[in-house]
Amino acid sequence: MMLRQRRPRGADGMPPPDAKALEDMARRAWRERGIVILWPERIRDDWDRQHLLNLANSFYGPRHGAGSGR
């Protein structure tokens, strides 16, 4: 019997968004609602990145899993 590999799905049954879709969502969130979505690994300045991480950790707690730090 051959098993099909399952693709990860979100709570709504849809596949997770790709990088372009996430970028589009981040842009729309900023323009329409004033919500900032940043990817720490895209911030080149060490001081700015650390400040962002400190703020995020104080608001939301530490990240878990891969990519949780530098």
N, C-alpha and C positions, 0 to 999 in steps of 0.2 A: 504494500500500500504506500502510495506516495503522499506525503504531507505537504500542503501548501504553506509557505512562509507567510505569516500574518504581518501586515503593516501596522505600525502603531497608530492609534486613533485617539482623538480627544473625547471629552465627555459627550459631545454632540454627535459622535460617530463619524466625524469628518477627519481626514488625515491632517496632521499638523502642518502649519503653513511653512512654505519654503522661505529662503532668505529675502527674496524680493518682496514677497507678501508681507513679511515682518517689517521691512523697511517702509513699505507703503502704509502699513498700520501705524507705525511710529510717526511718520510725517502727518498723517491725518489726525492723530491724537493731539499733536502739537498745534496744528492749525485750527482745529475745530474746538478743542477743549482746554488748551494750554497745558496739556500733560506732556512731560518730557520723558522720553524713553532713550536711554543711552546704553551703549555696549562698552563696558570698561576697557576691553582690549583694544578698542579703537582710539582711545585717548592716549596720545603719545607722551605728553608731559607727565612725568612721574608724580609730581606734587598734585597736579589736577586730578589724576586718576585716583591717588590715595585719598584725597579729600572727598571725591565722589563716593568711593567705597566706604569711607567712614560715615558719611551721611546716610547712605543706604543701609548700612549695618545698624545704625542707631534708630532708623525708622522701622525697618522690616526684619532685623535679625540677620544672622550670617547666612550666606549661600550654602547650598549642599550639592555634592556631586562634582562632576568634571567641570573644569573651568572656573572653580570657585576662588582662585587666587593667582597671583603672579609669582 
